[in-house]
Amino acid sequence: MGAITSHTNKMKMLQRQLSVVMTLLCCVHFHVQCCDEVEDAISRSDFPEGFLFGTSTSSYQIEGAPFEDGRGLSNWDVFSHTPGKIKNDENGDIADDHYHRYLEDIELMSSLGVNVYRFSISWTRILPRGIYGDINPNGIMFYNKIIDNLLLRGIEPFVTIHHHDLPQELEERYGGWISLLMQVKYWTTINEPALVANYAYMKGIYAPGHCSPPFGNCNTGNSDVEPLIVVHNMLLAHAKAVELYRKHFQAKQGGTIGIVAHSVMFEPLRDEECDRQAVNRALAFLIPWVLDPLVFGEYPAEMHSILGSQLPVFSLKEKSLLKGSIDFIGINHYGSLYVKDCSLSACSLEADHPITGFVEVTGIRDGVPIGDQTGFSWFYVVPRGMQKLVDYVKIRYHNIPIFNICDIIISYTKCVTPQQKKVGLLAKQHGLEMPWVSSRAVGERDGGDSTPIGIDRGGGYAT
């Protein structure tokens, strides 16, 4: 952390008292054709002062150069080179070639007029062998050059320390998460712990590919147990990193540190009390699973009621370390889905498990989608869901500042509402074509019902 230190540039950070800070991180796949001409143009001045427009990436998805300049082997290098694990047996060996073309990429960001860039640091580029061996100075230099060039162009770095990729040596020695930088003012420790647990250790579709029936057929894994252990260890790792940062760096550099959770907003499939209760459980097994321990020092009551002694236990010392270990909450929001209760109704084998909270999710009710579908079968654009999600987090966590990093994957063939067209035009003016960023941003601009939840500042990223 101390190696990336020398710049004295002062960046403003959460100086006003916030009840919620909303940052809309829209991960956009640029295969978009907007159907109609947009009639009413909007500009930056239409958005609140301090609204952040930016871009977002993660290291393995863009950098390439897996074996250059001392970088070590990661679990995603191994996973993506295992036949059958990735569609078309593709890998990230080249990706966007960002390692060689980062200056071009930063110039492109600057030309778009963005003022924030969220990126992650590849663990194996800094520490090739994880916790063993020496620090790789070439890796330090690479990220220093990115940060320096961002700041020269007035773009604030927003750094994620861990975004799914682990050193393969830690995977082989300990089973990865199963076992137990001063220019940057915005730090997130880990990106989406629950998503990693569910996709990598329950379903087996992310590295390292652990699962058990009925969730999948992998060579190793226990889908009912390992996800709980993985999140438990990630939360403890987060808390220890925050303790280190606060003890040695925060007072001097004035930054803040948090974590990013992934989220979906849920609605009851049927107008029945059991489905309304299922909504509460579905949310708890997604967001409070990660955030409750970091705010309150304990797992959510909804999980305790289902899992009981299956939940790992925090010691008193660990609870003290965890409680209050976030300065802000980061939320990646992926849309909304319907939820059906499985404790009193017949469901699929996967849904009829304690690890899922005995809930089943779907995007369709009576043949009608919950919202406009994207190019990804489980991602639906449901603007009301973002409103409800921010309200839910704000109320449950007593106004801890939120960066609502809305990770909407877009692959539309048409614009769907006048508001979405307006946002699409603004994006197009900056060289992008996306028919929908977030009605939340437009609602804030137009004086919608942002004010009841206290939105003071916001932003939009594109990836």
N, C-alpha and C positions, 0 to 999 in steps of 0.2 A: 504494500500500500504506500509506504514511504518513498518508493522509487519514483513515483509519478507525482512530483511535488513542486517544481520550481516556479510555475507561473503565478504572478501576483494579481492577475485580472480579477476584479470583484464582480460577482454575479448576484443579482437580486434573487432572493429565495424565500418565499413564504413570509414576507415582512408584515403583511397585514394579517389580522386575525381572521382565520378561515373557519367556517363550519364545514365546508366541503370544497375541495379543489377538484374540478373535473377536467381531465385531459382525455380527449377522445382519440385513441390510437387506432386508426383504421388501416388494417393490413389489407392492401388492395392488390388483387391480381389484375394486371392491366390488359384484360382482354374484353374491353367494355365498349359497347356501341350504344350511345344514348339516342333515344328514338326521336324526340321532337326538339325543335329549337327552344331555347330557354328565353322567356319573354322579359323577365325582370332581373337585371344584373344585380349582384351584390359585391361588396368589396370588403377589405379588412376593416374599414372604419365602421362597418355594420356590426362587428363583433365587439364584445366587451374589451376594455383596456386590459392588456396582459394576456389575452387569449393566445395560446401557443400553437403555432402551425409547425409540424415537424415530420420527420421520417423515423422508421424503426427497423432494426434488423437483429439477427442473432449470428454469432460467429460461424458456426458450422454451416449455416445455410448460405453464407455469402463469401467467406474468405478464400476457400480453396487452399492450395499450397500446404498440404497436410504434412509433408516431410521436409520442408525448407527451413533453413535458418534455425535448426535446433528444436523445432516443435516435436512434441512426443505424440505417441499413438493414443487416440481417444476411443471411448466405447462406441461412438457413432462411426468412426473409421472401420472398426471391426464389424459392427452390425450391418452397415450399408454394403459391405463387401461379402456378406454371407448370402449365397444364392437363395432367392425366394423371399427375402425379408422386405425388400423395397420393390415397388412396381418397376418393371423393366430392368431390374437389377442396376438401377442408377445409384450414384453416390455423390459425395460432395468434394471430390478430389479437385475439381476446378470451380464448380458452383458459379458465382458471379466474378470470380478472379479478383475479388476485392483486395486481396493481399498485395497484388501488383498494381491495381488500378484505383487505390483508395483516393488519390488526389483527383482523378477524374470524377469519382463518385461525389466527393465533397464539393467540387465545382458544380456538379449537377444540382446538388442540394441547394447551394447558394443561389443558383440561377432560378430555382423554384421559389425563392424568397422565404425558406423555412428558417426558424430560429431555435429549433431544438432537434437533437439527434439522439435517439436511444439505441445503444448497441451493447453487445455483451463481449466480455473478455474470455477468450479461449484459455481454459485452465492449462492445457498442455502446451500452449505457446509461452506461458510464463513459467510454469513449473512442469517440465516435460514428464517427470515421473511422479506427479502428484505431490506427495509430502516427502518424497525422497530426492536425493540428488541436489544439484545446484539450480539457482534461478537462471533462466535463459535471458541474457541481456538483449538479445535480438528481439525477443518478444516484448520486453519493456520498451525498447526503442520504437517498435512498430506502433504500439498504442499511444506512446508519447507523441509521435508524429501525427497521428489521427487527432488527438486532443488539441495539439498546438494549432493545426491547420483549421480545425473547427472554430476555435476561439478567434483566430485571425479574421474569420469571416463572420463573426458575430453570432455563431451557432453554439448554444449551450450543450455540453455533453451530458447525457443521462445514462449512467452506466449500470448494467446488470452484471453482477459478479459470476453468477452461475445460471446458464440457460441450457440445461439438459445434458450437455456434453461433459463426461468425466474422463480422467486419465484411465486408460485401459489397465495400467498396473494396479490401480486401486480396485478395479473390477475383479481382476484375477486374484489378488491377495485377499480381499475382504468381501467380495460380492457387491461392491459398490455401496449404494445407500442402504443395503440391508444391514450392514455392520455400522456398528458405530465407528492514496493516490490523490494528491491534494488539490489539483486544478479542478477536480470534479466536485460539484456541490450536491448533486442528486445521486444517491446510491440505492440500488436494490440488491439484496443479497442473493435471492433465489427466485427464478421465474417459475410460477405455477407448480408448487410441490404436489398438489393433489392430482393434477393432470399427469405428471410423471408417474406417480403411484398407480393411477388407473390404467394408463396406456402402456407403461413399461413393465409393471409388476402384477397387473390384474389381467389385461387383455393380451399383453405380449407383443404389441405392434410397434412399440418404441424400444430403443436400446435400453437394457441388454436383452429384452425379449423373454421375460419370465411370465408364466401363466399356468393354470391348471383347468381342467374341465369344470363347469360347462363354458367357461369364458374363452377357452382356446386350447390348443394342443401344442405345448412347447416342450422342449427337452428338460426343462427344470422350472420350478416355481410352485407357489401355493397362493392362488388368487384370493383366498379368504384371510390370509395372515400377512403376507409380505407387504401389501399396500399400507397397512397400519404401521408396520415397523419402519417403512421407508419415510413416511411423512413424519413420524415421531423423531427419527434421526435428523431429518432435514430441519425441523423446527429447532432442535437443540443446536445444530450447526449454525443456523441463523442467529440464535440468541448469543452464542459465543462470539460470532463475528461482530455483532452489534456491541457487545460488551467491550471488545478490543477497540473498535472504532471510537466509542464514546470515551474510553479511558485515555487513548493516546492521540486522537486526531480531531475529534469534533469541536472541542472548545477553541482550538487554534484556527481551524479552517471554516467553521461556521456552516457546515453542511448538514444534511439530514439523511436518514437511512430508513428504509422500509423493506417491504416484501411485495411481490406481485402474485395475486391469486387469480385463477381463471374462474369464470362465472357464466351461468346461464340463468335467466329468470324463468320461473315455472308458474304454470297456471293449472288448476284442476281440470282433468279431462271430463269429469262428470260433475254435475251440481249436487254433490254428496259430501257429507262431512268427512268421510274416510279419505276422499281425494284431497280435500282441503288440508287435512292433517299430513297427507303424503307430500304436499307441497313444502310444508315446514321441514319434513325429514329430508327431502331431496336437497333443499338449500343447505341444511346443516351438514350433510355429507359432502358438500362441495366447498362452500366458503367458510363457515364457522369452524369446520374441521381444521383449517389452517389458521384462521384469525383469532378464534376464541382463546387458544393457549397463549397467543402473543399479546392479548389485551387483558385477559382475566386470569391466565395461568392454569387453565384447565380445559379439557375437551368439552364440546357442547353437550348439554343435558340430553338432547335428542339422540346423540350417538350413544351415550351411556345407557339410555333406556333400551336400545336395540342390541348393542354389542356387549354391554356389561363387562365382565372380566377379560373379554377378548381385547379390549383397548389397552395398549401399553400404559404404564403408570409413570407419572413424573414424581421424582423425589421432591421434598420440600425445597432443597437447594435449587433444583431445576425449575420448579415453579417460580421461585424468586427471580431466577435468571430470565425466564420467559416473559413474565408479566411486565407489560409496558415496554417491550423491546422493539417497538416500531414508532417512528416519528410521523409516518404517513402510511396510508393503505393504497396499494396499487391494485387495480381491478382490470383484467382483460375480459371484456364482455363479448360473448359469442351469440347473442340472440336469446330467443325464448322457446320453450317446449311445453307440451302438456304432460301432466303426471297422473298416473293411475296408482291407486293403493293395491299392494299385493298381499297384505296381511289378511284381507277378507275376500279377495278376488283371485281368480286363476290368472297367472302370468307366465311369462317365459321362464325357463330354468335359471337364466342369468339374473333376472329381476327378483326371483324368489329366494334371495340370499340376504343374510344380515349385513354383509359388506356393502350392499347396495341400498340399505335402509328399507328393504322390501317395497321398492317403488319401481315402476316401469315408465319410461318416457317415450313420447312420440311427437312428431310435428304435425300430425293429421288428426282431425276430429270430424267424424261423419263425412269423410271424404274431402274436407276442406283444410288446406294448410293453415297453420297459425299465423303465417305472414308470407311475404314474398320470399321465395326460395332463391338461394344463391347457387353457384356452381357446385357447392358441397351439400350433400344430401341432408345433413343434420343442421345446417346453418340457415336460419330464417331471419329476415329483417322484421323486427317487431319493435318499433320505436317506444311504445308504452312500456315494454319490458325494461328498457334502460332506465326510464323514470322510476319504475318500481324498484329496480335493483339498487339504484343510488339511495332511494328512500330507506330501503331495508338496511343497507350498510350504515347509513348515517344514524339511524335510530338505534340499531343494535350496538354500535360502537361509540355512541355518545359524541358524535361530531369530530372524531379524529379526521384530520385532513385526508381527502381522497384524491388520488389521481385516477380518474375513471378512464382507463386506457382501453378504448373500445376496439377490440380486435376483430372487426367485421371483414370477412373474406368475401369479396365481391366478384361475381362473374356473370353480370346481367346482360340481357340483350335489349333492355328497354328501361326508360325512366318510369317511375310508378306514381309519383305525386308531384304537384307543383313545387312543394318545398324541396323535395329531393332534386328536382331539376335546377333550382336556384343554387344549391350547394354544388351540384355537378358543374355549373357554369364557372363558379369560383375556382374549382379544381382545374377546369379546362384552361382558364386564364393563366394558370401556373404550369401549363404543359401536361396536365393529367386529364384523364377522362374517367370519372367515376360518377355514376348516377346517384349514388347515395352515400353520404358520409355519416350524417346522423341528424335526425330531426331534433335531437336534443340540442345540438349547436344552433340550429335554426330557431328552435323554440326559445333559446336564451336570447338570441338576437331580436326576435319578434315579441319579446315580453311574454312568452308562454309561462307555464307553471314551473319555471326554474326557481323563482324567488321563494316559494315556500320551503325549499330544501336548502336555501342559503348559498347558492352557487356564487362565488365571488370571483372566480377566475377559471379559465378553461383553456383547451387547446385541441388541436387535431394533428395526428401523425399519419403518414402514409408509408407503407412498405411495399 
